[in-house]
Structure formats: structure tokens, C-alpha cells
Amino acid sequence: MDKAFELFNKMDRLRLVPNVITYTSLIDGYCKHGNLGMGARLIKEMIEKGLRPNVVTYTSIMHSLSAAGQWKDAVRIFAEMINNGVSPNVVTFNALIDSLCKNGQWKDAIKAFSEMINNGVSPDVVTFNALIDSLCKHGQWKSAIKIFSEMINSGVKPNVVTFNSLIDSLCKNGQICEAKKIVVLMKERGEQPNVITYSSLLNGLILEGHHDEAVELFQCMVQEDIKPDQHIYNILINGYCKNGWIEEAMNMLDEMQKKGVKPNVVTYSILLDTFFKNKRLDVVKEILSKMANDGIPLDEISRNILVEGVANWEGDENLGEFIKSIEVIKSPF
């Protein structure tokens, strides 16, 4: 960018007048490099020279403001753009809607969406995905379904991101049957479920207590050659533990490691909590030893589990021996 600005200044010295395209290219470059201050300064300069920023100029600034989380400034730039008689296009509206959605302003995003349609600008998959994702994250799954229906009716093809947002939201809100219907629709429309899809479904089934069905789904996932990740294994191990299937939980831990997926502090925290509650200090010691060998330190949650677990065993004759045994474990605890 330094060389570009040097060339820009050289144009001025040679009395070559930069035009809108020159300024816009420079502004876009500074914005993409995170220098919003210089981008704003150049817009001001070009206006003072009688040049009118175009839709690309404003959109570049808005994209950068959105990325920086400055949604209020993005809204201000959008309003300035309208006041200056520059018509926003689909990319501009997407920058505005994305900025609002990422900062929890989903109601304003819906208003911007309506304004977009009223201005004759057709939303694309980026528009719909931003809205659906934001609505889903804020528990507005019914509104998300309405936007999804509008997406289908307008001829915009949903992608795997669209479907995953809906499925995850429905599962988190106990709407497993509806989530399954979305999966069927997903396949009918040529989009294949991925590890994120299965993660949401498995978590939803576990939350609703459908542990057997979750295991069956996991097996289907493996048969479809979709490689389970750390999160998937953690969901299943948690499900086994909640259902009292302790042996199966440990078997899943072994399988996880055999498949080359490393357990993390979440994995071990689930197991620590379970074995403390089941008064299996021998296994707790084993888990702590595994954590130490894997170089995984206790976080706040696992540390609290350990402290509460020991406190609940106060007065037990095995507690002293247990504490001595874990004190010798070489670990980053």
C-alpha cells in the first residue's frame, strides 16, 4: 500500500488528476488492509476535489467497518451514500445486513432486508444466509424458517451453510423432528450433510435423551465416510455419561484416540465429572494422568470439577490416598 500511495502522490506532483476509479482503488486497498482511517480520509479528500464516491467506494468502506465490528459507522456510511444519491447494490446491502447481523441487530437487519426488496435489489444466498444465521443464533427459529421459505420461493438456492444454521437452531430448541425434515429437504436439493450437520443432530438427540438414536446416527455418519471430529466424539461421550453408559464412554475415548483424534480438556472434563459422581477415584486418577501425559492443563471448569469432587469425598478413607496419588502426577495443573 505504501508504494500505491507513493504513486498516487506522484500523480499529484505530475499534475495528473486522479479520478473516481483511482481513489476507489486506493480506498479499497487501505480498507482491505484494515486502515479505515486512511480510507475515510481519502473519501473526504475526493469529495473536496469535486469527485463523487460511487457504490464501490462506499461498499469497500462498509465491508471494512463490518469486519471491524463498527456496525453503527457502517449504518452511517450507508445513510450518507443514500443522501448523496448513490444507489446501493446487492453487495452493499449484504455488507450492511452482515454488519447488523454479526452485532446482534437482527431486527434492523430485517428492516434493511425489506428496504433492499423495496428498492428492487434482489437478495442472494449471502443475504439469506446472514439473516438466517443471525435469527437462529438469537433463538428466532420460526422467523428463520419464514426467511428460508422466502429464499426458496424467490428462486435462491440454499447451500450447506443455510441448512446447517437451521438444523442447529431447531436441534437446540428441541425441534428434532423439524430438523430431520430439513435434512431430508437438504438431500433432496442436492446438498449433502457434513460433520457440522451431524454434530447439531447428535447434540439435539442427546439433549432430548435419545441416546440410542444418537449412536445409530453416528454409525450412519461413519458409513457415509464422514470423519468424526473432536466435537462429535465429545457429544457422544457426554451422551454415554449422561445415560450411565460409563464403559461405552471409555470405549469411545479409546476409539477417538485410535482414529487419530486427540481428546481435549472438554473430553476429559466430561469424564472427570462422571467418574467423580460414580465414586471411581481410580479412574479419575487415570484420567488426570492421561491429561498430564497429553500436556492438557486443567481449565476453570475441570479445576472446579476436581475441587468439588474432592470436597464431596471429604471424610472418605480413600480420599487421602487419592490426593497423594495425584500429587505425584507430573502435570501442568
N, C-alpha and C positions, 0 to 999 in steps of 0.2 A: 504493500500500500504506500510505502514511503516513496518508491520510485514513481508510482502513478501520480502522487500528489506533486512530486517534483516536476513531472512532465506537464501537469496541469498549470503550475505556476510559470513554467517556461512559455506556455501558450500565451499567458497574460503579458509576459515581457516582449514576446514577438508580435504583440497586438493581434493575436488570433483569438477571436471571440468564441468562448465555449458556448455550446448550445444546450438545449434541454437534455439531449442524449448524453452529452459529455458529463454534465452534472449528475444525471441519474445513475450513470455507470459508476461514478466515483462514490456517490452516496450509498449505492447498493454494496459496493466493496467494503466501505467503512462499517456499514451495518452488519454485514456478514462476519466481520472481524470483531464485532462487539463494541465498536467505537460509536455509540449512539450520539455522543456529544458532538463529534465532528460531522455526523450525518445531519443533525439538526442545524448546525451552524451553516452547512453548505446549502440547505434548503432556504434558510433565511437570506443567504447571500444571493442565491439565484433569483429570489423574489425581488430583492432590492435592485437587481440588474434588469428587472422587467421580464424575466423568464417565468413561465408558468409551469410549476411542477405537474407532471402527468400521473396517470394511475399507477405506473410502475414505480415512480418516485415515492409516492405515499405508501404503496404496498410494501416496499422494501423497509421503510421505517417501521410500519406496523408489525411486520414479521419479527423484527429485532426486539421491539418493545414486548411482544408476546413472549418471546423466548426468555426475556429478562424478567418476566412476571409483572411488568408495568402495564396492567390492563387499563387503568384509568387514563394513562397517557395515550394508549392505543385508541381508546374511545374518543379522546380529544382530537387526535390526528384525523380520525375518520370524520368527525364533525367538521373539522377545518377543511377537509377535502370536499365535502358536500357543499359547504358555504362558498368555496372557490369555484364551484361549477364543474368539478371533475366527477364523472360517473364511475362508481366502483364496479369492478367486475367480480367474477366468482372467486378469484384468488384473494381479492381484497376482503370480501365478505368472510371468506374462510379464515383469514388472518384475524379478523375481528371476533368471529364466533369462537375460534380456537382459544384466543386470549381470554375471553369471558369464561369459557368452559373450564379451562385449566385453573382458573382462580375462583371457582365455585359460584360464579354468577350465571347459573343456568337459566334463571328467569329472563335476564337481559339477553342471553344468547337466543332464547326462543323469540324474543321481540325482534332481534336482529335478523333471525331466520325469516320471520314474517315480512319484515321490511325488504329483505332480499327478493322474496317471491313477488311482492307488490311492485318492485322495480323492474320486474321482468327478467331477473337473473336466475338461471336455473341452478339449483343446488347439485353438487356432485357427491361421490362417495365420501370424499374428505369432509364435506359439510355434515352429512348424516352421521358419519362415524363419531365426529366430535360431539354432536348433540346427544347421540345415544349413549356414548361412554359417560358423559357428564351426568346425564339423568340417572343412569344405572348406579353410578358411584354415590349419588345423593339419595338413593332409595326410591327414586321416582320411576319404578319399573313399568308401571301402567302407562305413563306418559311416553316412556321409551318405546313401548310396543306400538303406540299410536304413530310415533315418528317413523318407526320401522315399516309400518303398513303404508304410510305416505311415501316412503322411499320405494317400496315395491310398486305402488300404483303409478309413480312418476317415471318408472322405467329405469331407475338407477339400480345396478346390480350390487347387492351386498357382498362383501368379502368375508374372509375368515375372522377378521378383526370385529366386524359388525356382529356376527353370530356369537363370537366368544364373549363380547360385552353383555349381550342379552342373556346368554346361558348362565354366566357368572352371577348376574344380578338376580335372576329367577331362583337359582340354587340357594343363594344367600338369604332369600326371602321365603324359603320353604316351598317354592313353587316347582317341585321336581317334575311333576307331570308336564307342566308347561315347558320346562327346559328340555325335556325329552322330545316334545313336539318340534321345538326349534331345531334340535339335532337332526330329526327326520327331514325337515324342510331344508336344512343346510346341505344334506347329502343329495336331496332331490335337485337342488340348484347348482350341483357340481362342486361344492366346497367340502373338502374332507376334514373331519375333526383332527386337531393336533394335540400335543401334550397339554396345552393350556385348556383346551376344551375338556379333556378328560380330568384334569386337575379340578376344575369347577364342579363337574358332575360327581366325582368321587367325594369331594368335600361336602357337597349338598346331601349326598346319600348318607354319609357318616353323621352329619348334623341331625338328620331325621331318624337316625337309628337303624337304617337299612344296611347293616354291615355285610350280610351275605351277598346282597346285590352289588355292593361296592367291590367285593372280592371277585365276583363274576365279571364285572365291568373291567377290572384291572387285567384279568386274564384275556378278555377280548382285545384290550388295548395292546397287550404283548403279541397276540396272534396277528394283529394288524401291522406288526413291525414298527410300532411307535415306542421309542425308548423312554422308559420312565426316568424322570429326573429326581433330584433331591426332594423337591416339594411333594411329588407324588408319593414317594416312599414315606415321608413324614406323615402325610394324611392317612395312609393305610396303617402305619404303626400306631398312630393316635387312635384310629378306629378299633384296632385289635385291643389296645389297652383299655379303652372305654368299655368294651364289651367283655372284658375279663379274659380275653384270649392271650395270656401272657406268653405262652410258649410260641404261639404264632407270631407274636410281635418280635421276639428274639430271632425267630427263623427269618422274618422279613429283613431284620437288620443284617443277618448273615448274607442273605441273597443280595441285598443292596451293595454290600462290600464286594461280593464275588463279581457283580456286574460292573464294578469299577466306579460306582457312585459313592462318594465319601459322605459319611454322616456328618452333620454339623451340630452346633450347640442346641438347636431346636430338637433334633432327633434324640439326643441324649437327655435333654430336659424332660421330654415326654416319658422316657423310660425311667429316669430317676424318680419322678413323681409317682409313677405306677408302683415301682418296687418298694419305695418307702411306705406307701399306703398298704402294700401287701406284706409288710414286715419282713422283706427279704434283704436284710443288710448285706448278705454275702454277694448278692447280685449288684447292689448299689456300689459296693466296693469294686466289683469287676468293671462296672460302667465308668466309674471315676478313673480307674486305671487305664481303660481304653481311651478316655478323653485325654489323659496325660500323654499317652503314647502317640496320639494323633496330633498333639500340640494344640488342642482346643481348650481355651480358658473358659472358666465359668463366666456367664454374663449375669446381669442383675436378676433375671428370672430363675436361672438354675441355682444361683447362690442362695436365693430366698427359699427354694425348694429344699436345698441341703440344710439350711438353718432350721426351717420349720420341721423338717423330717427328724432331725436330731432332737429338737425340743419335744416333739411328740413321743419320743422314745425315752424321755428322761425317767430314770428310776429302773430301767430295764437292765438286767445283769449283763447283757451282751453289748450294751452301749459303750462302756469303757474300752473294751477290746476293739470295737469297731473304730472308735476315734483314733486309737493308737495305730490301727492298721492303715487308715487313710492319711495319717500324718507322715508316713514314710513314703507315700507315693510321690515320686518326683514329678511335679506338675507346675504349670504357670498359674495356679489358682491364686 
